[in-house]
Amino acid sequence: MASKRWQDWMNLILGLWMIASPWILGFEGAANPVVWSAWILGAAIVVFAGLAVYMPRAWEEALNIILGIALSVSPWALGFADQPTPTTNAVVVGLFVIAFGVWAMLADTTFRRWWHEHYRTR
């Protein structure tokens, strides 16, 4: 993976959004799981997207996909699904993180070559 992908930059921006979203969307006074999940998962997305920007590897994309899944299910796992604003925010941002991670992984020629070698139909 020699080139830097725009999808990694988008995930970095989405992670920053998650960190700032409790204040911007006005749910900073909400129950702790809401705010803490936005901060922790947002920060983790920023870290791994930042790594992927400077050292693009498939494992970083896989971690961002896992973080996107965690973010998408966090309203139900942490019990704040009854709050529409943070729930919608977590699910939508999580789905975008997943989509950009999958897109970046599929655009990676090294990953595609590895996949083809290990999972091609015979």
DSSP file (Angstrom, degrees, kcal/mol; ACC not computed):
  #  RESIDUE AA STRUCTURE BP1 BP2  ACC     N-H-->O    O-->H-N    N-H-->O    O-->H-N    TCO  KAPPA ALPHA  PHI   PSI    X-CA   Y-CA   Z-CA
    1    1 A M              0   0    0      0, 0.0   107,-0.1     0, 0.0     0, 0.0   0.000 360.0 360.0 360.0  87.1    0.0    0.0    0.0
    2    2 A A        +     0   0    0     53,-0.1     2,-0.2     2,-0.1   106,-0.0   0.821 360.0  69.6 -85.5 -31.7    2.2    2.8   -1.2
    3    3 A S  S    S-     0   0    0      1,-0.0     2,-0.4    53,-0.0     0, 0.0  -0.569  79.6-120.0 -94.1 153.7   -0.3    5.5   -1.7
    4    4 A K        -     0   0    0     -2,-0.2     2,-0.4    51,-0.0    49,-0.1  -0.725  31.0-139.2 -87.7 138.0   -2.3    7.4    0.9
    5    5 A R    >>  -     0   0    0     -2,-0.4     4,-0.9    47,-0.3     3,-0.7  -0.769  12.5-138.8-105.6 142.9   -6.0    7.1    0.5
    6    6 A W  H 3> S+     0   0    0     -2,-0.4     4,-2.1     1,-0.2     5,-0.2   0.777 101.4  68.9 -66.5 -26.3   -8.6    9.8    1.0
    7    7 A Q  H 3> S+     0   0    0      1,-0.2     4,-2.2     2,-0.2    -1,-0.2   0.860  95.6  54.3 -61.8 -34.8  -10.8    7.3    2.8
    8    8 A D  H <> S+     0   0    0     -3,-0.7     4,-2.0     2,-0.2    -1,-0.2   0.899 107.4  50.0 -65.2 -39.7   -8.3    7.4    5.7
    9    9 A W  H  X S+     0   0    0     -4,-0.9     4,-2.3     2,-0.2    -2,-0.2   0.891 109.1  52.2 -64.5 -38.9   -8.6   11.2    5.9
   10   10 A M  H  X S+     0   0    0     -4,-2.1     4,-2.5     1,-0.2    -2,-0.2   0.915 109.4  48.6 -64.6 -41.7  -12.4   10.9    6.0
   11   11 A N  H  X S+     0   0    0     -4,-2.2     4,-2.4     2,-0.2    -1,-0.2   0.873 109.0  53.8 -65.9 -35.4  -12.2    8.4    8.9
   12   12 A L  H  X S+     0   0    0     -4,-2.0     4,-2.1     2,-0.2    -2,-0.2   0.930 110.5  46.3 -61.8 -44.8   -9.9   10.8   10.7
   13   13 A I  H  X S+     0   0    0     -4,-2.3     4,-2.5     1,-0.2    -2,-0.2   0.895 111.2  52.1 -64.4 -40.8  -12.4   13.6   10.3
   14   14 A L  H  X S+     0   0    0     -4,-2.5     4,-2.3     2,-0.2    -1,-0.2   0.885 108.6  51.0 -64.1 -38.0  -15.2   11.3   11.4
   15   15 A G  H  X S+     0   0    0     -4,-2.4     4,-1.8     2,-0.2    -2,-0.2   0.912 110.2  48.8 -64.2 -42.2  -13.3   10.4   14.5
   16   16 A L  H  X S+     0   0    0     -4,-2.1     4,-2.1     1,-0.2    -2,-0.2   0.896 109.5  53.6 -62.9 -39.7  -12.7   14.1   15.3
   17   17 A W  H  X S+     0   0    0     -4,-2.5     4,-2.3     1,-0.2    -2,-0.2   0.924 106.1  52.4 -59.3 -44.4  -16.4   14.7   14.8
   18   18 A M  H  < S+     0   0    0     -4,-2.3    -1,-0.2     1,-0.2    -2,-0.2   0.887 108.6  50.5 -61.4 -38.1  -17.2   12.0   17.3
   19   19 A I  H  < S+     0   0    0     -4,-1.8    -1,-0.2     1,-0.2     4,-0.2   0.906 119.9  35.7 -64.6 -40.9  -15.0   13.6   19.9
   20   20 A A  H >X S+     0   0    0     -4,-2.1     4,-2.1     1,-0.2     3,-1.0   0.665  95.0  89.0 -86.3 -17.7  -16.6   17.0   19.3
   21   21 A S  H 3X S+     0   0    0     -4,-2.3     4,-2.9     1,-0.3     6,-0.4   0.789  76.0  63.0 -60.0 -33.4  -20.2   15.8   18.8
   22   22 A P  H 34>S+     0   0    0      0, 0.0     5,-1.5     0, 0.0     6,-1.2   0.908 113.6  36.4 -58.6 -37.0  -21.3   15.8   22.4
   23   23 A W  H <45S+     0   0    0     -3,-1.0     3,-0.2    -4,-0.2    -2,-0.2   0.911 119.7  47.4 -78.0 -43.8  -20.8   19.6   22.5
   24   24 A I  H  <5S+     0   0    0     -4,-2.1    -3,-0.2     1,-0.2    -1,-0.1   0.904 119.4  38.4 -66.6 -41.9  -21.9   20.3   19.0
   25   25 A L  T  <5S-     0   0    0     -4,-2.9    -1,-0.2    -5,-0.2    -2,-0.2   0.504 111.3-119.2 -90.2  -4.5  -25.1   18.2   19.1
   26   26 A G  T   5S+     0   0    0     -4,-0.4     3,-0.2    -5,-0.3    -3,-0.2   0.775  80.4 114.2  78.2  27.8  -25.9   19.2   22.7
   27   27 A F    > < +     0   0    0     -5,-1.5     3,-1.6    -6,-0.4    -4,-0.2   0.097  35.4 111.6-114.0  24.7  -25.8   15.9   24.5
   28   28 A E  T 3  S+     0   0    0     -6,-1.2    -1,-0.1     1,-0.3    -5,-0.1   0.745  78.0  53.9 -66.5 -22.4  -22.7   16.6   26.6
   29   29 A G  T 3  S+     0   0    0     -3,-0.2    -1,-0.3    -7,-0.2     3,-0.1   0.410  89.6 109.2 -89.4   2.2  -25.0   16.6   29.7
   30   30 A A  S <  S-     0   0    0     -3,-1.6     5,-0.1     1,-0.2    -3,-0.0  -0.077  86.1 -59.0 -71.1 176.1  -26.3   13.2   28.8
   31   31 A A    >>  -     0   0    0      1,-0.1     4,-1.2     3,-0.1     3,-1.2  -0.180  56.6-107.5 -56.2 148.8  -25.5   10.0   30.7
   32   32 A N  H 3> S+     0   0    0      1,-0.3     4,-3.1     2,-0.2     5,-0.4   0.819 113.5  61.3 -52.0 -41.4  -21.9    9.1   30.9
   33   33 A P  H 3> S+     0   0    0      0, 0.0     4,-2.0     0, 0.0    -1,-0.3   0.869 103.3  53.1 -58.1 -33.8  -21.9    6.1   28.5
   34   34 A V  H <> S+     0   0    0     -3,-1.2     4,-1.7     2,-0.2    -2,-0.2   0.969 116.7  35.2 -63.3 -53.8  -23.1    8.4   25.7
   35   35 A V  H  X S+     0   0    0     -4,-1.2     4,-2.5     1,-0.2     5,-0.2   0.928 118.6  50.3 -69.3 -46.2  -20.3   10.9   26.0
   36   36 A W  H  X S+     0   0    0     -4,-3.1     4,-3.0     1,-0.2     5,-0.3   0.876 109.5  50.9 -64.3 -37.4  -17.6    8.5   27.0
   37   37 A S  H  X S+     0   0    0     -4,-2.0     4,-2.1    -5,-0.4     5,-0.5   0.903 110.8  49.6 -66.8 -38.7  -18.4    6.2   24.0
   38   38 A A  H  X S+     0   0    0     -4,-1.7     4,-1.7    -5,-0.2    -2,-0.2   0.931 116.4  42.2 -63.2 -44.7  -18.2    9.2   21.6
   39   39 A W  H  X S+     0   0    0     -4,-2.5     4,-2.5     3,-0.2    -2,-0.2   0.945 119.0  41.9 -67.8 -48.8  -14.9   10.3   23.1
   40   40 A I  H  X S+     0   0    0     -4,-3.0     4,-2.3     2,-0.2    -3,-0.2   0.945 120.4  40.2 -68.7 -49.0  -13.2    6.9   23.4
   41   41 A L  H  X S+     0   0    0     -4,-2.1     4,-2.3    -5,-0.3    -1,-0.2   0.890 116.3  51.9 -68.5 -37.3  -14.4    5.4   20.0
   42   42 A G  H  X S+     0   0    0     -4,-1.7     4,-2.3    -5,-0.5    -2,-0.2   0.926 111.1  47.3 -61.3 -44.7  -13.8    8.8   18.3
   43   43 A A  H  X S+     0   0    0     -4,-2.5     4,-2.5     2,-0.2    -2,-0.2   0.897 111.4  50.8 -64.8 -40.2  -10.3    8.9   19.7
   44   44 A A  H  X S+     0   0    0     -4,-2.3     4,-2.4     2,-0.2     5,-0.3   0.900 110.2  49.8 -64.7 -39.5   -9.6    5.3   18.7
   45   45 A I  H  X S+     0   0    0     -4,-2.3     4,-2.6     1,-0.2     5,-0.3   0.909 110.5  50.8 -63.7 -41.9  -10.8    6.0   15.1
   46   46 A V  H  X S+     0   0    0     -4,-2.3     4,-2.6     2,-0.2    -2,-0.2   0.932 111.0  48.8 -60.5 -45.9   -8.6    9.1   15.0
   47   47 A V  H  X S+     0   0    0     -4,-2.5     4,-2.2     1,-0.2    -2,-0.2   0.953 117.1  38.9 -61.5 -51.5   -5.5    7.1   16.1
   48   48 A F  H  X S+     0   0    0     -4,-2.4     4,-2.1     2,-0.2    -1,-0.2   0.840 116.7  49.8 -74.2 -31.7   -6.0    4.2   13.6
   49   49 A A  H  X S+     0   0    0     -4,-2.6     4,-1.8    -5,-0.3    -1,-0.2   0.893 110.8  51.9 -68.7 -38.5   -7.1    6.5   10.7
   50   50 A G  H  X S+     0   0    0     -4,-2.6     4,-1.5    -5,-0.3    -2,-0.2   0.908 109.8  48.5 -62.8 -41.5   -4.0    8.7   11.5
   51   51 A L  H  X S+     0   0    0     -4,-2.2     4,-3.4     1,-0.2    -1,-0.2   0.917 110.4  51.8 -61.7 -42.2   -1.8    5.6   11.3
   52   52 A A  H  < S+     0   0    0     -4,-2.1   -47,-0.3     1,-0.2    -1,-0.2   0.806 105.0  56.9 -66.3 -29.0   -3.4    4.6    8.1
   53   53 A V  H  < S+     0   0    0     -4,-1.8    -1,-0.2   -45,-0.2    -2,-0.2   0.916 120.8  27.2 -65.9 -42.0   -2.8    8.0    6.6
   54   54 A Y  H  < S+     0   0    0     -4,-1.5    -2,-0.2     1,-0.2    -1,-0.2   0.749 138.8  22.2 -96.1 -26.3    0.9    7.8    7.2
   55   55 A M  S  < S-     0   0    0     -4,-3.4    -1,-0.2    -5,-0.2     2,-0.2  -0.580  81.2-157.3-137.8  73.6    1.5    4.0    7.1
   56   56 A P        +     0   0    0      0, 0.0     2,-0.3     0, 0.0    -4,-0.1  -0.334  25.5 157.0 -63.4 122.3   -1.4    2.5    5.2
   57   57 A R     >  -     0   0    0     -2,-0.2     4,-1.3     1,-0.1     3,-0.5  -0.973  50.2-121.0-141.0 152.6   -1.9   -1.2    6.0
   58   58 A A  H  > S+     0   0    0     -2,-0.3     4,-2.4     1,-0.2     5,-0.2   0.842 110.0  61.2 -65.0 -33.3   -4.9   -3.5    5.8
   59   59 A W  H  > S+     0   0    0      1,-0.2     4,-2.2     2,-0.2    -1,-0.2   0.845 101.3  53.4 -65.3 -32.0   -4.9   -4.2    9.5
   60   60 A E  H  > S+     0   0    0     -3,-0.5     4,-2.0     2,-0.2    -1,-0.2   0.887 109.6  48.1 -68.3 -37.5   -5.4   -0.5   10.3
   61   61 A E  H  X S+     0   0    0     -4,-1.3     4,-2.3     2,-0.2    -2,-0.2   0.909 109.8  52.8 -66.7 -40.8   -8.5   -0.6    8.0
   62   62 A A  H  X S+     0   0    0     -4,-2.4     4,-2.3     1,-0.2    -2,-0.2   0.901 108.8  49.9 -61.5 -40.7   -9.7   -3.7    9.7
   63   63 A L  H  X S+     0   0    0     -4,-2.2     4,-2.6     1,-0.2    -1,-0.2   0.898 109.8  50.4 -65.3 -39.6   -9.4   -2.0   13.1
   64   64 A N  H  X S+     0   0    0     -4,-2.0     4,-2.5     2,-0.2    -2,-0.2   0.878 108.9  52.2 -65.8 -35.7  -11.3    1.0   11.8
   65   65 A I  H  X S+     0   0    0     -4,-2.3     4,-2.2     2,-0.2    -2,-0.2   0.931 110.8  47.4 -63.3 -44.5  -14.0   -1.4   10.5
   66   66 A I  H  X S+     0   0    0     -4,-2.3     4,-2.6     1,-0.2    -2,-0.2   0.905 112.4  49.4 -62.6 -41.9  -14.3   -3.0   13.9
   67   67 A L  H  X S+     0   0    0     -4,-2.6     4,-2.7     2,-0.2    -1,-0.2   0.884 109.4  52.4 -65.1 -37.7  -14.4    0.4   15.6
   68   68 A G  H  X S+     0   0    0     -4,-2.5     4,-2.2     2,-0.2    -2,-0.2   0.893 110.1  48.1 -63.4 -39.6  -17.2    1.5   13.2
   69   69 A I  H  X S+     0   0    0     -4,-2.2     4,-2.0     2,-0.2    -2,-0.2   0.936 112.1  49.3 -64.8 -45.6  -19.1   -1.7   14.1
   70   70 A A  H  X S+     0   0    0     -4,-2.6     4,-1.0     1,-0.2    -2,-0.2   0.905 111.9  48.8 -59.8 -41.8  -18.6   -0.9   17.8
   71   71 A L  H  < S+     0   0    0     -4,-2.7     3,-0.3     1,-0.2    -1,-0.2   0.901 110.0  52.0 -64.7 -40.7  -19.7    2.6   17.3
   72   72 A S  H  < S+     0   0    0     -4,-2.2    -1,-0.2     1,-0.2    -2,-0.2   0.839 117.3  37.0 -66.5 -33.9  -22.8    1.5   15.4
   73   73 A V  H >X S+     0   0    0     -4,-2.0     4,-2.6     1,-0.2     3,-0.9   0.528  90.4  96.2 -95.4  -5.9  -24.0   -0.9   18.0
   74   74 A S  H 3X S+     0   0    0     -4,-1.0     4,-2.7    -3,-0.3     6,-0.3   0.826  75.1  61.3 -57.4 -35.8  -22.9    1.2   21.0
   75   75 A P  H 34>S+     0   0    0      0, 0.0     5,-2.2     0, 0.0     6,-1.2   0.900 115.2  34.0 -59.2 -37.3  -26.4    2.8   21.6
   76   76 A W  H <45S+     0   0    0     -3,-0.9    -2,-0.2     3,-0.2     3,-0.1   0.862 119.2  50.4 -84.0 -38.3  -27.8   -0.7   22.3
   77   77 A A  H  <5S+     0   0    0     -4,-2.6    -3,-0.2     1,-0.2    -1,-0.1   0.850 120.6  35.3 -67.9 -33.4  -24.8   -2.2   23.9
   78   78 A L  T  <5S-     0   0    0     -4,-2.7    -1,-0.2    -5,-0.3    -2,-0.2   0.431 113.1-114.3-103.7  -1.1  -24.4    0.8   26.3
   79   79 A G  T   5S+     0   0    0     -4,-0.4    -3,-0.2    -5,-0.2     3,-0.2   0.802  82.9 110.7  80.3  31.1  -28.1    1.5   26.8
   80   80 A F    > < +     0   0    0     -5,-2.2     3,-1.8    -6,-0.3     7,-0.2   0.107  33.8 114.6-120.4  24.5  -28.7    4.9   25.2
   81   81 A A  T 3   +     0   0    0     -6,-1.2    -5,-0.1     1,-0.3    -1,-0.1   0.666  68.1  68.9 -66.5 -16.0  -30.7    3.8   22.2
   82   82 A D  T 3  S+     0   0    0     -7,-0.2    -1,-0.3    -3,-0.2    -2,-0.1   0.515  83.3  80.8 -80.4  -3.8  -33.7    5.7   23.6
   83   83 A Q    <>  -     0   0    0     -3,-1.8     4,-1.9     1,-0.2     5,-0.2  -0.889  68.7-162.6-103.5 106.5  -31.9    9.0   23.0
   84   84 A P  H  > S+     0   0    0      0, 0.0     4,-2.7     0, 0.0     5,-0.3   0.857  79.1  52.3 -63.7 -40.1  -32.4    9.8   19.3
   85   85 A T  H  > S+     0   0    0      1,-0.2     4,-2.3     2,-0.2     5,-0.2   0.969 115.4  37.2 -66.5 -53.8  -29.6   12.4   18.7
   86   86 A P  H  > S+     0   0    0      0, 0.0     4,-2.5     0, 0.0    -1,-0.2   0.850 117.7  53.4 -67.0 -29.9  -26.6   10.4   20.1
   87   87 A T  H  X S+     0   0    0     -4,-1.9     4,-2.6    -7,-0.2     5,-0.2   0.954 111.1  44.2 -66.5 -49.2  -28.0    7.2   18.7
   88   88 A T  H  X S+     0   0    0     -4,-2.7     4,-2.7    -5,-0.2     5,-0.3   0.916 114.3  51.2 -60.8 -43.2  -28.4    8.6   15.1
   89   89 A N  H  X S+     0   0    0     -4,-2.3     4,-2.4    -5,-0.3     5,-0.3   0.941 112.6  44.9 -59.0 -49.5  -25.0   10.2   15.4
   90   90 A A  H  X S+     0   0    0     -4,-2.5     4,-2.2     1,-0.2    -2,-0.2   0.910 116.5  45.2 -64.0 -43.4  -23.3    6.9   16.5
   91   91 A V  H  X S+     0   0    0     -4,-2.6     4,-2.4     2,-0.2    -2,-0.2   0.941 116.2  44.2 -68.5 -47.2  -25.0    4.7   13.9
   92   92 A V  H  X S+     0   0    0     -4,-2.7     4,-2.1    -5,-0.2    -2,-0.2   0.943 117.4  44.1 -64.9 -48.2  -24.5    7.1   10.9
   93   93 A V  H  X S+     0   0    0     -4,-2.4     4,-2.6    -5,-0.3    -1,-0.2   0.917 113.3  52.8 -63.7 -41.7  -20.9    7.9   11.8
   94   94 A G  H  X S+     0   0    0     -4,-2.2     4,-2.4    -5,-0.3    -1,-0.2   0.911 108.7  49.4 -59.1 -43.5  -20.2    4.2   12.5
   95   95 A L  H  X S+     0   0    0     -4,-2.4     4,-2.6     1,-0.2    -1,-0.2   0.885 111.2  49.4 -64.6 -38.4  -21.6    3.1    9.1
   96   96 A F  H  X S+     0   0    0     -4,-2.1     4,-2.9     2,-0.2     5,-0.3   0.912 109.9  51.0 -65.6 -41.8  -19.5    5.7    7.3
   97   97 A V  H  X S+     0   0    0     -4,-2.6     4,-2.2     2,-0.2    -2,-0.2   0.918 112.4  47.3 -61.0 -43.3  -16.4    4.5    9.2
   98   98 A I  H  X S+     0   0    0     -4,-2.4     4,-2.8     2,-0.2     5,-0.2   0.950 113.1  48.3 -60.9 -49.6  -17.2    1.0    8.1
   99   99 A A  H  X S+     0   0    0     -4,-2.6     4,-2.6     1,-0.2    -2,-0.2   0.913 113.5  45.8 -60.6 -45.5  -17.8    2.0    4.5
  100  100 A F  H  X S+     0   0    0     -4,-2.9     4,-2.5     2,-0.2    -1,-0.2   0.873 113.1  51.0 -67.6 -35.4  -14.6    4.0    4.2
  101  101 A G  H  X S+     0   0    0     -4,-2.2     4,-2.2    -5,-0.3    -2,-0.2   0.930 113.2  44.1 -65.4 -45.5  -12.6    1.3    5.9
  102  102 A V  H  X S+     0   0    0     -4,-2.8     4,-2.7     2,-0.2     5,-0.2   0.923 113.9  51.3 -64.1 -43.8  -14.0   -1.4    3.5
  103  103 A W  H  X S+     0   0    0     -4,-2.6     4,-1.7    -5,-0.2    -2,-0.2   0.928 111.7  46.3 -59.7 -47.0  -13.5    0.9    0.5
  104  104 A A  H  X S+     0   0    0     -4,-2.5     4,-0.6     1,-0.2    -1,-0.2   0.889 113.0  50.3 -63.9 -38.9   -9.9    1.6    1.4
  105  105 A M  H >< S+     0   0    0     -4,-2.2     3,-0.8     1,-0.2    -2,-0.2   0.917 111.5  47.1 -66.6 -42.5   -9.2   -2.0    2.0
  106  106 A L  H 3< S+     0   0    0     -4,-2.7    -1,-0.2     1,-0.2    -2,-0.2   0.775 108.7  55.7 -70.5 -25.3  -10.7   -3.1   -1.3
  107  107 A A  H 3< S+     0   0    0     -4,-1.7     2,-0.6    -5,-0.2    -1,-0.2   0.617  85.1 101.6 -79.5 -12.0   -8.7   -0.3   -3.1
  108  108 A D    <X  -     0   0    0     -3,-0.8     4,-2.4    -4,-0.6     5,-0.2  -0.629  60.6-158.1 -78.8 117.9   -5.5   -1.7   -1.7
  109  109 A T  H  > S+     0   0    0     -2,-0.6     4,-2.4     1,-0.2     5,-0.2   0.852  91.7  54.2 -66.3 -35.3   -3.6   -3.7   -4.4
  110  110 A T  H  > S+     0   0    0      2,-0.2     4,-2.4     1,-0.2    -1,-0.2   0.930 111.2  45.4 -64.2 -44.8   -1.6   -5.7   -1.8
  111  111 A F  H  > S+     0   0    0      2,-0.2     4,-3.0     1,-0.2     5,-0.2   0.920 112.5  50.7 -64.8 -43.8   -4.8   -6.8    0.0
  112  112 A R  H  X S+     0   0    0     -4,-2.4     4,-2.6     2,-0.2    -2,-0.2   0.905 111.0  49.0 -61.8 -40.6   -6.5   -7.7   -3.2
  113  113 A R  H  X S+     0   0    0     -4,-2.4     4,-2.3     2,-0.2    -1,-0.2   0.928 113.0  47.1 -62.9 -45.7   -3.5   -9.8   -4.3
  114  114 A W  H  X S+     0   0    0     -4,-2.4     4,-2.0     2,-0.2     5,-0.2   0.926 113.1  49.0 -61.1 -45.4   -3.5  -11.5   -0.9
  115  115 A W  H  X S+     0   0    0     -4,-3.0     4,-2.9     1,-0.2    -2,-0.2   0.917 111.2  49.7 -60.7 -44.2   -7.2  -12.1   -1.1
  116  116 A H  H  X S+     0   0    0     -4,-2.6     4,-1.0     1,-0.2    -1,-0.2   0.890 111.4  48.9 -63.6 -40.2   -7.0  -13.5   -4.6
  117  117 A E  H  < S+     0   0    0     -4,-2.3    -1,-0.2     1,-0.2    -2,-0.2   0.846 121.6  33.8 -68.0 -34.3   -4.2  -15.9   -3.6
  118  118 A H  H  < S+     0   0    0     -4,-2.0    -2,-0.2    -5,-0.2    -1,-0.2   0.750 130.0  27.1 -95.5 -25.8   -6.0  -17.2   -0.6
  119  119 A Y  H  < S+     0   0    0     -4,-2.9    -3,-0.2    -5,-0.2    -2,-0.2   0.171  78.5 131.8-127.9  19.1   -9.6  -17.2   -1.6
  120  120 A R     <  -     0   0    0     -4,-1.0     2,-0.2    -5,-0.1    -4,-0.0  -0.420  60.0-110.3 -73.3 151.2   -9.9  -17.5   -5.3
  121  121 A T              0   0    0      1,-0.1    -1,-0.1    -2,-0.1    -2,-0.1  -0.554 360.0 360.0 -81.1 144.5  -12.3  -20.1   -6.7
  122  122 A R              0   0    0     -2,-0.2    -1,-0.1     0, 0.0    -2,-0.0   0.404 360.0 360.0-112.0 360.0  -10.8  -23.1   -8.3
